[in-house]
Amino acid sequence: MMKALLVMEERRRADVYPDLVMERLAGLVEWLAPAMTRERLAADPGVLAEV
């Protein structure tokens, strides 16, 4: 129930503050990118040659 309320509040804010949503998405991408890179390196050490 609390999660649903949080989602509804986020959607309301998204309507009112689109810049805030873009900022949060950018933060999420910055947070996920290093983890995805580590995952790729663990899966294929040859990836270092691409970088």
ChimeraX attribute file (.defattr): number of C-alpha atoms within 10 A of each C-alpha:
attribute: neighborCount
match mode: 1-to-1
recipient: residues
	/A:1	6
	/A:2	7
	/A:3	8
	/A:4	9
	/A:5	10
	/A:6	11
	/A:7	12
	/A:8	12
	/A:9	12
	/A:10	14
	/A:11	14
	/A:12	11
	/A:13	14
	/A:14	14
	/A:15	12
	/A:16	11
	/A:17	12
	/A:18	12
	/A:19	12
	/A:20	13
	/A:21	16
	/A:22	12
	/A:23	11
	/A:24	12
	/A:25	12
	/A:26	12
	/A:27	11
	/A:28	11
	/A:29	11
	/A:30	11
	/A:31	11
	/A:32	11
	/A:33	11
	/A:34	11
	/A:35	11
	/A:36	11
	/A:37	12
	/A:38	11
	/A:39	11
	/A:40	14
	/A:41	13
	/A:42	11
	/A:43	10
	/A:44	10
	/A:45	9
	/A:46	11
	/A:47	12
	/A:48	9
	/A:49	6
	/A:50	5
	/A:51	5
